[in-house]
Amino acid sequence: MGQTLTVGSRFVRRVLSFSAGLGMMLTSAITVKHFYGANYPESIYEGSVCDINAFFNCDSSAFSVFAQVAGVPIGYFGMVIGVLVMLGVLFPSARLERTNKTLALVNMAGVVALFLLATVYLRSLCLYCAGFYLFSVFNLVLFARYGIDKEQLDFARRYSRPSVTHLATYAVFTLAGAYGFAQFTAAKQAAQSGAVAAGIVREFYELPTVTTPSFISPFWTARATERFEDAPIRVIEYADLLCPDCLYLAQQLDTLKREFAGKINIAFQHFPLEAECNQVVEKDLHPGACDLHYMAAHEADKFLQIHDEVFANFREAKANPEWRSELAVRYGVEDALSDTTTQDLVRRIINTGMEYEKTSERYAHGIRSTPTMIINNRMIIGTLPYEQLRAIFQALIDETEEGSGRFIENWVRPGR
């Protein structure tokens, strides 16, 4: 048999193989951590925000249906593969190496599938996931170049001779770990509407109050009163129509404005993250966002329809300039792109972001990313799970009905 990747091999080969496994495990662990942080934050300060740009966006992956299987983060399975590769280096044997070589090929098939789902369907790529993909390619290349049976001409004999005993053992331990993760996910979900929700409400009331912007957008997605200030729940939503996290928030608010109908005002504060029209933040994340916001703001009575259609067709809106042009024609707002009155209105709304003091040396202003919400004069940067946002809204209603700020000392979620 001679030297292979791990059996009787040179030290350098084993180091390379161990590095590939370690890289797969660590990058997968980061994706698992991000999955829980994005979907089940335990603090109001952990809200997710838009990432590097429209394409390189980890939140799109974390919020997608592909992020988990029956409550088990997909990254868990990458962690398992990485650990098995490292074990193959630490306890080398022909049977173990053949098994890991087969799994390297199966893993690569999964990587290709996930990459295509991310780039073609989600039209974004998580950098954490990309790291795992690269280490997976490196791992497969090492097995192809130095792995056991590499001299076999038949493809099946090179890659499909795993040890049934090893596979069965792996399966048992993998399923046991998956069960544990599923239980952990279920517990995290339950906590969102229980103790975590109560803690989030308390943190919300501890946030410093901020002023209402000098100019509140006339474009509202929910209206309970004529005057914005008269509703028990008042949301000023700084958002970008091409921001994936804003889509996530819009879906939540869609449900919440029905639940709290007659009690909530939501003003949509245009804030496209594109340098062409937004000088408040040093970002140019979403090409075409300025034009899309001009279209939505051109005629007040068409705003909500355009807003809803963009989010309902988000992948097309984000990636396809022709779709955006057709949208303008469909609603008769082609003139928006050359109408200075519309453009000045959008810029006036955007520039209210300069009115908020910076909270970090990294950013010039408090409004620095999307989505950012000002809920009853308290600012939340990023997104929160539905249960947490609902708990905040319910607390605001309870406060109004109680007529006293002291109610928060005994606040628990409704039904408890």
C-alpha positions as CSV (number, residue, x, y, z in Angstrom):
1,M,0.0,0.0,0.0
2,G,2.9,2.4,0.7
3,Q,2.4,5.9,2.0
4,T,-1.1,7.4,1.8
5,L,-2.5,10.6,3.2
6,T,-2.5,9.4,6.8
7,V,-1.2,5.8,6.9
8,G,2.6,5.6,7.0
9,S,2.7,9.1,5.5
10,R,5.1,12.0,5.9
11,F,4.5,14.5,8.7
12,V,3.6,17.3,6.2
13,R,0.8,15.3,4.6
14,R,-0.8,14.6,8.0
15,V,-0.5,18.3,9.0
16,L,-2.2,19.3,5.8
17,S,-5.0,16.8,6.3
18,F,-5.4,17.8,10.0
19,S,-5.5,21.5,8.9
20,A,-8.2,20.8,6.4
21,G,-10.3,19.0,9.0
22,L,-9.7,21.7,11.6
23,G,-10.7,24.4,9.1
24,M,-13.9,22.6,8.2
25,M,-14.8,22.2,11.9
26,L,-14.1,25.8,12.9
27,T,-15.8,27.4,9.9
28,S,-18.9,25.1,10.5
29,A,-18.9,26.0,14.2
30,I,-18.9,29.7,13.3
31,T,-21.9,29.2,11.0
32,V,-23.7,27.3,13.8
33,K,-23.0,30.2,16.2
34,H,-24.2,32.7,13.6
35,F,-27.4,30.7,13.0
36,Y,-28.4,30.8,16.6
37,G,-27.2,34.4,17.1
38,A,-29.3,35.6,14.1
39,N,-32.4,33.5,14.7
40,Y,-32.5,33.4,18.5
41,P,-30.7,36.4,20.0
42,E,-30.9,36.6,23.8
43,S,-30.3,40.3,23.9
44,I,-31.6,43.4,22.1
45,Y,-28.0,44.3,21.2
46,E,-27.5,41.1,19.2
47,G,-29.9,42.1,16.4
48,S,-28.6,41.1,12.9
49,V,-27.7,43.7,10.3
50,C,-27.0,43.7,6.6
51,D,-23.6,42.3,5.9
52,I,-20.8,43.3,3.5
53,N,-23.0,43.8,0.5
54,A,-26.1,42.4,-1.3
55,F,-24.2,39.3,-2.4
56,F,-21.9,38.5,0.5
57,N,-24.5,38.3,3.2
58,C,-24.5,35.7,5.9
59,D,-27.9,36.7,7.3
60,S,-29.7,35.6,4.1
61,S,-28.3,32.1,4.7
62,A,-29.1,32.1,8.4
63,F,-32.7,33.1,7.8
64,S,-33.3,30.7,4.8
65,V,-35.1,27.3,4.9
66,F,-31.7,25.7,4.0
67,A,-30.1,26.8,7.3
68,Q,-31.4,23.8,9.3
69,V,-32.8,20.4,8.9
70,A,-35.6,19.6,11.4
71,G,-34.1,22.0,13.9
72,V,-30.5,20.9,13.3
73,P,-28.2,23.7,11.9
74,I,-26.7,22.6,8.6
75,G,-23.3,23.6,9.9
76,Y,-23.4,20.8,12.5
77,F,-22.9,18.2,9.7
78,G,-19.9,20.1,8.5
79,M,-18.5,20.0,12.1
80,V,-18.9,16.3,12.1
81,I,-17.0,15.8,8.8
82,G,-14.2,18.1,10.1
83,V,-13.9,16.1,13.3
84,L,-13.8,12.8,11.4
85,V,-11.0,14.0,9.2
86,M,-8.9,15.1,12.2
87,L,-9.6,11.7,13.9
88,G,-8.3,10.0,10.7
89,V,-5.0,11.8,11.2
90,L,-4.7,11.1,14.9
91,F,-5.7,7.4,14.6
92,P,-4.6,6.4,11.1
93,S,-5.8,3.2,9.6
94,A,-6.6,2.0,6.1
95,R,-10.3,1.4,6.9
96,L,-10.7,4.8,8.5
97,E,-9.0,6.6,5.6
98,R,-11.1,4.8,3.0
99,T,-14.3,5.8,4.9
100,N,-13.2,9.4,5.2
101,K,-12.2,9.5,1.5
102,T,-15.8,8.4,0.6
103,L,-17.2,11.0,3.0
104,A,-15.0,13.7,1.4
105,L,-16.7,13.0,-1.9
106,V,-20.2,13.0,-0.4
107,N,-19.4,16.2,1.5
108,M,-18.2,17.8,-1.8
109,A,-21.5,16.9,-3.4
110,G,-23.3,18.6,-0.6
111,V,-21.0,21.6,-0.8
112,V,-21.8,22.0,-4.6
113,A,-25.5,21.7,-3.9
114,L,-25.4,24.3,-1.1
115,F,-23.3,26.7,-3.1
116,L,-25.7,26.5,-6.0
117,L,-28.7,27.0,-3.7
118,A,-27.0,30.1,-2.1
119,T,-25.8,31.7,-5.3
120,V,-28.7,30.8,-7.7
121,Y,-31.7,30.7,-5.4
122,L,-30.7,33.1,-2.5
123,R,-28.4,35.1,-4.8
124,S,-26.0,35.6,-1.9
125,L,-23.1,33.9,-0.3
126,C,-22.2,33.6,3.4
127,L,-18.5,34.1,3.9
128,Y,-18.5,31.7,6.8
129,C,-20.0,29.0,4.5
130,A,-17.5,30.0,1.8
131,G,-14.7,29.2,4.2
132,F,-16.1,25.7,4.8
133,Y,-16.4,25.2,1.0
134,L,-12.7,26.1,0.5
135,F,-11.5,23.7,3.2
136,S,-13.8,21.0,1.8
137,V,-12.2,21.4,-1.7
138,F,-8.8,21.3,-0.1
139,N,-9.7,18.1,1.8
140,L,-11.0,16.4,-1.3
141,V,-7.9,17.4,-3.3
142,L,-5.6,15.9,-0.6
143,F,-7.5,12.6,-0.7
144,A,-7.5,12.6,-4.5
145,R,-3.7,13.3,-4.6
146,Y,-2.4,11.3,-1.7
147,G,-5.3,9.2,-0.4
148,I,-5.5,5.5,-0.2
149,D,-6.4,3.6,-3.4
150,K,-5.3,6.5,-5.5
151,E,-3.6,4.0,-7.9
152,Q,-7.0,2.3,-8.7
153,L,-8.2,3.2,-12.2
154,D,-11.8,2.4,-11.4
155,F,-13.5,5.5,-9.8
156,A,-15.7,3.4,-7.6
157,R,-12.8,1.5,-6.2
158,R,-10.9,4.7,-5.5
159,Y,-13.8,6.4,-3.6
160,S,-16.4,3.9,-2.7
161,R,-14.8,1.3,-0.3
162,P,-15.8,2.6,3.1
163,S,-15.9,0.5,6.2
164,V,-19.5,-0.4,7.0
165,T,-18.6,-0.6,10.7
166,H,-17.1,2.9,10.7
167,L,-20.1,4.3,8.7
168,A,-22.5,2.7,11.2
169,T,-20.6,4.1,14.2
170,Y,-20.5,7.6,12.6
171,A,-24.2,7.5,11.8
172,V,-25.1,6.6,15.4
173,F,-23.0,9.4,16.9
174,T,-24.1,11.9,14.3
175,L,-27.8,11.2,14.9
176,A,-27.3,11.4,18.6
177,G,-25.6,14.8,18.2
178,A,-28.3,15.9,15.8
179,Y,-31.0,15.0,18.3
180,G,-29.2,17.1,20.9
181,F,-29.1,20.1,18.6
182,A,-32.7,19.7,17.7
183,Q,-33.6,19.7,21.3
184,F,-31.4,22.8,21.9
185,T,-33.1,24.6,19.0
186,A,-36.5,23.8,20.3
187,A,-35.5,25.2,23.7
188,K,-34.2,28.3,22.1
189,Q,-37.5,28.7,20.2
190,A,-39.5,28.3,23.4
191,A,-37.4,30.8,25.3
192,Q,-38.0,33.5,22.7
193,S,-41.6,33.9,23.9
194,G,-40.8,33.3,27.6
195,A,-37.9,34.4,29.7
196,V,-35.9,35.8,26.8
197,A,-38.9,37.9,25.7
198,A,-39.3,39.3,29.2
199,G,-35.6,40.1,29.3
200,I,-35.8,41.8,25.9
201,V,-38.7,44.0,27.0
202,R,-36.6,45.1,30.0
203,E,-33.6,45.9,27.8
204,F,-35.9,47.8,25.5
205,Y,-37.1,50.1,28.3
206,E,-33.5,50.6,29.5
207,L,-32.4,51.9,26.0
208,P,-31.8,55.7,26.0
209,T,-34.6,57.7,24.4
210,V,-33.9,59.5,21.1
211,T,-35.8,62.2,19.4
212,T,-38.3,61.8,16.6
213,P,-36.6,62.7,13.2
214,S,-37.3,66.3,12.2
215,F,-39.1,64.9,9.1
216,I,-41.2,61.8,9.4
217,S,-41.7,60.1,6.0
218,P,-45.2,60.5,4.6
219,F,-45.0,56.9,3.4
220,W,-46.6,54.7,6.0
221,T,-47.1,50.9,5.9
222,A,-49.6,51.0,8.9
223,R,-51.8,53.8,10.0
224,A,-53.9,53.8,13.2
225,T,-54.2,57.6,13.7
226,E,-53.9,60.7,11.6
227,R,-51.1,62.0,13.7
228,F,-48.1,59.7,14.0
229,E,-47.6,60.6,17.7
230,D,-51.1,59.5,18.7
231,A,-50.7,55.7,18.3
232,P,-49.7,53.5,21.3
233,I,-47.1,51.8,19.0
234,R,-45.0,54.1,16.8
235,V,-42.4,52.6,14.5
236,I,-40.1,54.7,12.3
237,E,-38.5,52.1,10.0
238,Y,-35.2,53.1,8.3
239,A,-35.1,50.5,5.6
240,D,-33.6,49.7,2.2
241,L,-35.9,47.9,-0.3
242,L,-32.9,45.7,-1.5
243,C,-31.7,44.8,2.0
244,P,-32.3,41.1,2.9
245,D,-32.7,41.9,6.6
246,C,-35.3,44.5,5.7
247,L,-37.3,41.8,3.9
248,Y,-37.1,39.7,7.1
249,L,-38.4,42.6,9.1
250,A,-41.1,43.5,6.6
251,Q,-42.5,40.0,6.9
252,Q,-42.6,40.3,10.7
253,L,-44.2,43.7,10.6
254,D,-46.8,42.4,8.1
255,T,-48.0,40.0,10.7
256,L,-47.7,42.4,13.7
257,K,-49.6,45.2,12.0
258,R,-52.5,42.8,11.7
259,E,-52.2,41.7,15.3
260,F,-52.1,45.2,16.5
261,A,-54.4,46.8,14.0
262,G,-55.7,50.1,15.1
263,K,-52.9,50.5,17.6
264,I,-49.8,50.9,15.4
265,N,-48.3,53.5,13.1
266,I,-45.3,52.5,10.9
267,A,-43.5,55.2,8.9
268,F,-41.2,53.9,6.2
269,Q,-38.1,56.1,6.3
270,H,-36.4,55.6,2.9
271,F,-32.7,54.7,3.5
272,P,-31.2,53.0,0.4
273,L,-27.6,51.9,1.1
274,E,-26.3,53.3,-2.2
275,A,-23.9,56.2,-2.5
276,E,-25.7,57.7,-5.5
277,C,-28.4,59.1,-3.1
278,N,-27.3,58.4,0.4
279,Q,-24.4,60.4,1.9
280,V,-25.2,59.5,5.5
281,V,-23.3,56.2,5.5
282,E,-20.2,55.2,3.7
283,K,-21.7,52.2,2.0
284,D,-22.6,51.3,-1.5
285,L,-24.2,47.9,-0.8
286,H,-27.2,47.7,-3.1
287,P,-26.8,49.0,-6.7
288,G,-30.2,50.2,-8.0
289,A,-31.6,50.8,-4.6
290,C,-31.8,54.6,-5.1
291,D,-33.9,54.2,-8.3
292,L,-36.2,51.7,-6.6
293,H,-36.8,54.1,-3.7
294,Y,-37.5,57.0,-6.2
295,M,-40.1,54.8,-7.9
296,A,-41.8,53.9,-4.6
297,A,-41.9,57.6,-3.5
298,H,-43.0,59.1,-6.8
299,E,-46.8,58.7,-6.1
300,A,-48.0,58.4,-2.5
301,D,-51.0,56.3,-3.4
302,K,-48.8,53.7,-5.2
303,F,-46.1,53.5,-2.5
304,L,-47.5,50.5,-0.5
305,Q,-48.2,48.5,-3.6
306,I,-44.7,49.0,-4.9
307,H,-43.2,48.3,-1.4
308,D,-45.1,45.0,-1.1
309,E,-44.4,43.9,-4.7
310,V,-40.7,44.5,-4.3
311,F,-40.5,42.4,-1.1
312,A,-42.7,39.7,-2.6
313,N,-40.3,39.4,-5.6
314,F,-37.2,40.2,-3.6
315,R,-34.7,38.0,-5.5
316,E,-35.7,39.5,-8.8
317,A,-35.7,43.0,-7.5
318,K,-32.3,42.6,-6.1
319,A,-30.6,40.9,-9.0
320,N,-32.4,42.0,-12.1
321,P,-32.3,45.7,-13.3
322,E,-34.7,44.7,-16.1
323,W,-37.3,43.7,-13.5
324,R,-36.9,47.0,-11.8
325,S,-37.4,48.8,-15.1
326,E,-40.5,46.8,-15.8
327,L,-41.8,47.6,-12.3
328,A,-41.6,51.3,-13.1
329,V,-43.5,50.8,-16.4
330,R,-46.1,48.7,-14.7
331,Y,-46.9,51.4,-12.1
332,G,-46.4,54.3,-14.5
333,V,-43.6,55.8,-12.4
334,E,-40.8,56.0,-15.0
335,D,-40.6,59.7,-14.5
336,A,-39.4,59.2,-10.9
337,L,-35.8,58.6,-12.1
338,S,-35.7,62.2,-13.5
339,D,-38.1,64.0,-11.2
340,T,-36.1,66.3,-8.9
341,T,-39.1,66.8,-6.5
342,T,-39.2,63.0,-5.8
343,Q,-35.5,62.7,-5.5
344,D,-35.3,65.7,-3.1
345,L,-38.0,64.1,-1.0
346,V,-36.2,60.8,-0.7
347,R,-32.9,62.6,0.1
348,R,-34.7,64.7,2.7
349,I,-35.9,61.5,4.4
350,I,-32.4,59.9,4.1
351,N,-30.7,62.9,5.6
352,T,-32.6,62.7,8.8
353,G,-30.2,59.8,9.6
354,M,-27.6,62.5,10.3
355,E,-29.6,63.8,13.2
356,Y,-28.7,60.8,15.5
357,E,-25.4,60.9,17.4
358,K,-22.9,58.1,16.7
359,T,-22.9,55.2,19.1
360,S,-19.5,53.9,17.9
361,E,-16.2,55.4,16.6
362,R,-16.6,53.2,13.6
363,Y,-19.7,55.1,12.4
364,A,-20.4,58.8,11.8
365,H,-24.1,58.7,12.8
366,G,-26.5,56.6,14.8
367,I,-28.4,55.6,11.7
368,R,-25.7,53.5,10.0
369,S,-27.4,50.4,8.6
370,T,-30.7,48.8,7.7
371,P,-33.0,48.0,9.2
372,T,-32.9,50.4,12.0
373,M,-36.1,51.0,14.0
374,I,-37.1,53.8,16.3
375,I,-39.9,52.3,18.4
376,N,-41.6,54.9,20.6
377,N,-38.4,56.9,20.7
378,R,-36.0,54.0,21.4
379,M,-33.6,52.8,18.7
380,I,-33.1,49.2,17.7
381,I,-30.4,48.5,15.1
382,G,-30.9,45.3,13.1
383,T,-33.6,42.7,13.5
384,L,-35.1,40.7,16.3
385,P,-37.1,37.4,16.2
386,Y,-40.9,37.8,15.8
387,E,-41.6,36.7,19.4
388,Q,-39.3,39.4,20.8
389,L,-40.6,42.2,18.6
390,R,-44.2,41.1,19.5
391,A,-43.3,41.2,23.2
392,I,-42.1,44.8,22.9
393,F,-45.3,45.8,21.1
394,Q,-47.4,44.1,23.7
395,A,-45.5,45.8,26.5
396,L,-46.2,49.2,24.9
397,I,-49.9,48.4,24.8
398,D,-49.8,47.2,28.4
399,E,-48.0,50.4,29.4
400,T,-50.7,52.5,27.8
401,E,-53.5,50.5,29.5
402,E,-51.7,50.4,32.9
403,G,-51.0,54.1,32.8
404,S,-47.8,53.7,34.7
405,G,-44.2,53.1,33.8
406,R,-43.8,50.8,36.8
407,F,-45.7,48.0,35.1
408,I,-42.4,46.8,33.6
409,E,-41.2,45.6,37.0
410,N,-43.8,42.7,36.9
411,W,-44.1,42.3,33.1
412,V,-44.3,38.7,31.8
413,R,-45.5,37.5,28.5
414,P,-49.3,37.5,27.9
415,G,-50.9,34.2,29.0
416,R,-48.5,33.6,31.9
